[in-house]
Amino acid sequence: MNAIAAMIPASVGYMILSALGFALMAACVKEVSAMGIPVLQIVAARALVSAFLSYADIKRKKISPWGVNKPLLWLRGIMGAVALIFVYYAVTTLPLAEATILQYLHPVFTAVLAVLFLKEVIKRSTIACIALSLLGLLVMVAPNFQSFDSVSSSLIYSWVSIGAAILGALGSAIAYVVVKKLTKTDDSSVIVFYFPFVALPFSLVLLGSDFVMPSLAACGLLLLVGLFTQVGQVGLTKALACEDASKATGYAYVQVVFSIIIGWVYFAEVPAITTFIGGGLIIAGALVNLFWKK
């Protein structure tokens, strides 16, 4: 077992841990939203828990919470907050599997942005990944091109929800590229801290008077959202510190598997055939990007 563990790169282990954390977080978001809690309130609750945990970790390390590259740290916080709002909206309005698969277009965006801003060399595997992922996206949203008269309404998703999921993926990719650049100047705990530091006031201002007093069960779920988020964020940040951005984020495709299982078992969401085909193409693109040389 030790020999097998030694063969697995640290970035892979961190990304799998991150994927599991984010999958469980998404399930909790979907469940607490069904209890009537607004998306922006969920974002604020997540940010509050994350801020407490991140700051505690910074104090443990005895480092400054404000970091070195402040402009990029602020950009990381802003893009993370904006992307999260889009992602949470998609999770609460789409089946869990579909929302997660659309979110996992972010390796495509990350690969392109990494070439443009991190000067990572574009490879044929990256081009193949982009082509397969875009084809998968087209297959997944194909039912939306058909009329309600000819297709079961269960197969037709809101264009607003689909757009939110794609924008969330783009925002996440921008945040990941910024994180990758920040790992050269700032501690991972400081990078993680800037997300809740920006997201908490941002979401509270947008929430305004729409606050809903949560039940005890909803409070527990909101706490879990924050805890699972922290697991996902820390795993992601550490993975990006020891691998190229385009490669590291590709390993996160396993969240799709986690989300399909959770959606099927807990939410009784049976994915449509287009979800399996489109999701398979998107995952295939990620795998090609990862294992091209091998």
N, C-alpha and C positions, 0 to 999 in steps of 0.2 A: 504493500500500500504506500509506503514511504517513497519507493522508487517511482510509482505512478504519479504521486503528488509532486515529486521533484521535476517530472517531465512537463507539468502543466505550468505555463507562464503565470506570473502573479497577476498580470492584467486580465487574464481569462477568469481567474477565480474572483477577482474584484467585480468584473462586469456581470458574472452570473449572480453574485450576491446582490448587486445593484438591481438587476432585472427582477429578481424575486421580490425585493423590497418595493419596487415600483408597481409590480403586478398586484401585490397585496394592498398597496396604497390605493390603486385605482378601484379595487373592489370595495374598499371602505368608503371611498368618495361616492360611488354609485349608490351604496346602501344608505348613507346618511343623507344624500340628496333626496332619496325616496321618502325620507322623513320630513321633508319640507324645508330643509336648510338651504339657503341660497348659495350659489357657486362662489360668490365673492366672500361670503362668510366662511366657507370651507377653506378658501385660500388664506384668509386671515388667521384661522385657527392653525392651519399647517405652519404658517410663518411664525406664529407665536411659539409653538413647541420647538420648531427648528432653531429659532433665535436663542431660546433658553439652553438647548443642548449644545449649540455651536459655541456660545459664549462660555459655557462651563468648560468645554474642551480647550478653548483659548486660554482661559485662566489656568487650567491644568498644565499647559505648556509654558505658561508665563511669558507670553508674547503679546505684542500690541494687536488689538482687534482691527486697527485701521489700515494695516497693510502698507505696501510699498508703491505699487502701481495703481494709484487711486482712480484715475480715469477709467481704466479697464475694469477695475473692481465694481465701480458704479454701473458701467455698461453691462457687466455680468448680472448684477442685481436687477436692472431694469428689464433686460431681455428675458431673464428667468421668470420674472413676475408676469410679464405680458404673455409669454408662451404658456405659463401655467394656467392662466385664465382660459385661454383657448382650449388647452388640453382637458381641463376639468369640464368645460361646457360640452365637449365632444363625448367624454366618458359618461356624462349624465343624460345625454340625449341619443346616444347610439348604443347598440349591443356592445358588451365589453370587448369581445374579440375583434369586431370591426374597428372600434375606436383605437385599440392598441395597434392593430396592423397599420392603420393609416398614420399613427404617430411614428411608427417605425420606418417611415420614409426618411427619417432624419439622418440615417447613415449616408443616404444619397446627397442630401444638402450639405452634410458635414464634409464629405469627400470633395465636393466642388469648392466649398468655402476654404477648406484646408489648402487646396491648390492655389487659390487666389490670395489668401492672406497669410498662410503659414509657409508658403513656397514648397509644400510637399509635392513630390513629382507625381503627375497623373499617370496611371498605368492602364493597360488594356483591361485588367480586371475591374478597375473602377468604372470604365466605360460600359462594360458588360453589366455590372451591378446597376448602373443608372438605367440602362435600357430595359432590363428585366423588371426593375422596380416600377418604372413608369407603365410598362405593359400590365403589371399586376394591379396597379392603381386603376387603370382603364377598365379591367375586367371587374374589379370590385364595384365601381360606380356605374357599370353598364345598365343595371336595372333602372337607374334614374333617368335614362334616356327614353324609357318606354312609358306608355301611359298607364294610369291606374286601372284602366279597364282591362288591360291585357296581362298585368302582372299583379301578383298578390301584394297587398300593401305592406306586408311584413318584409318584403325584399326591397322596398323603396325607402331610402333614407333622405332626410332633409339635406338640401344642398348647403344650407347654413351650417349644419353639423359637420358635413364633410369638409367644407371650407375651413371651419374652425380647427378641425383635426390637422389639416395640411398646414395651416398657419402656425399651429402649435408645434408641428414638426420642424418647420423652418426656424421658428424662434428658438427651439431647443438646439438646433444645429449651430446657430449663431452663438448661443451661450456656451456650447461645448468647445467651439473654436477659441472663444475668448478664454475659457478655462484652461485650455491647452497652452495658450500663450502665457497665462498667469502662473502656471506651475513652475515657470523658470525664475519667477521673482518673488512669489508669495507662498506662504504655508497653506496647505490644503484646508485647514480649519478656518483660516481667514477668508479664503475663497468661498467656502460654504456659508460662512456667517453673513456675507454681503447679500446673499439672496433674501433671507428673512428680514434683514435690516432695511431693505428697500421695499420688499413685497408687503410687509405688514402695514405701514402707513398708506401705501398705494392702494391696497385692497379696501382698507377701512374708509378712505375718502370716497371711493367709488361705491361702496356699499351704502353709505349714507343712512337713511332711516329704514332700510329694508331688513334690519337685524331681526332675527327670530330667536326667541329664547329656547335653547335646546333642552330636550329631555335628558334624563340620566344616561339612557342608552345612546343617545346622539352624542353626548359629551364623551362617552367612552370611545365611540367611533372616530370622533374628531381627534382625540388623543392618539389613537392608532394611526390615523392619517399622518400626523406629524412624526411619529416614531418610525413608521415604515419609510417615510420620505427621507428621514435622516440616514437610514441604512442605505437607501438608493443613492443619495447624494454623495455620501462619503465613499462608497464603493466606486462610483463613477469618477470622482475626482482623483482617487488613488490610481485607477486604471489609466486615466489620461496622463498621469505623471510618468508612467513607465511604458507608453506605447504611442505610436502615431495616432492622431485623432481619428483618421478615416478607418484604421484597423481596429482600434479599441472599441469604438462605438458599434462596430459590426457584430461583436460578440453578444450584444444586448438583444439580438433577435430571439433569444430563448424566452424573453418576456411574453412574446406572442403565444408560445406554448403554454406558459403558466396561465395567461389570461383566458385562452380557449378552455382550459380545464376548469378554471374557477367559474367562468361564465356558464359553462355547460352544467356543472355539478351544483353550484349554489344558486345561480339566477335562472336556471332552466332555459338558457338561450342556446338553441341549436343553430349553429352557423349555417348560412345558405351555401349552396354549391359554389356560387361566385366568390364567396369569402375564402373557401378552401383553395380554389384555383388561383385567385388573385394573391392571397396570402402566401401560397406556395411559391409563386413567381417572385414575390418580394423577398422571401426568405432565401430562395435560390440565388438571388442577386447578392445578398449579404454573404452567403457561403462562397460564391465565386470570388468575391472580393477578398475573403479571408484566406482561402486555400488554393488560390491560383497557382502559386509556385509549387506547392506540394503535389 
